[in-house]
Amino acid sequence: MFFILSKVLWFIAQPSSIVMLMVLAGFLLQPRPAYAILARRLVLWGGIAFLVLGFSPLHQFLIAPLEDRFERPDIDKGPPVTGIIILGGAEDGRADPTREIAGLNEAAERITEAVALARRLPNAKVVFSGGNGHLYKSGPAEATWASRLLGALGLPLDRIVLEDKSRNTWENALFTKAKIDPKPGERWLLVTSAFHMPRSIGCFRKAGMSVEPWPVDYRVSDPIWEPNGYYPDGLRRVDMAMREWIGLVAYYLVGHTSALFPK
């Protein structure tokens, strides 16, 4: 139920949807004299919101605290790394899996950097966690195409462990722990997008598994006021950042993370 509610409510509550609904409601109410003032205000404020969200560095300020929360550890110090856990989310759901090995989206670094890390750590297991997270689309789990891709990129199949049931970050943590049954003293690296790392770490800690962050897929430019990418990426990245902040609060309230803003 939590999975379904989170998908439905977020589709309605994401900033881009709210802006669209404001403008649409304004146009629909415009012909009604009793609502003319309200209609003009909805269109006006919807347009202003679109400009602010799409053409300003607001998304940079929303994403930066998430990306800066965790740094990579020095893996050359301490005990050897037991395994690398890759969270799903790099799949391009619009791609046709019958025409290529795998379609990747903007989070492709979750795969590419994990493979580079696996080559650097040849004795470490490689765990991919990801099922079918679509609410309405059936089909194979992310782990299915990830297995093909990881194999095609040169990783031996006997190094790869697949968790193909999880639909969200909490289930990633829960099902991955059950799948690999980590032992005390083992060292596991967690690979996911930097902005998603706080919620991911919180979930794995709550599930009772100690992992070390290996953030990838950074989205914030340097300097933060760099105008490239404001539009059309600005509005989409505000959606992405707000989804993560709201997710942190929601996961904490339902008991899926160990802290409101893990560190």
PyMOL commands that set and color helices and strands:
alter all, ss='L'
color gray80, all
select helices_A, chain A and resi 2-13+15-29+33-55+58-67+109-120+142-152+157-159+169-180+194-206+233-253
alter helices_A, ss='H'
color red, helices_A
select strands_A, chain A and resi 83-87+125-129+160-163+188-193+212-216
alter strands_A, ss='S'
color yellow, strands_A
deselect
rebuild
show_as cartoon
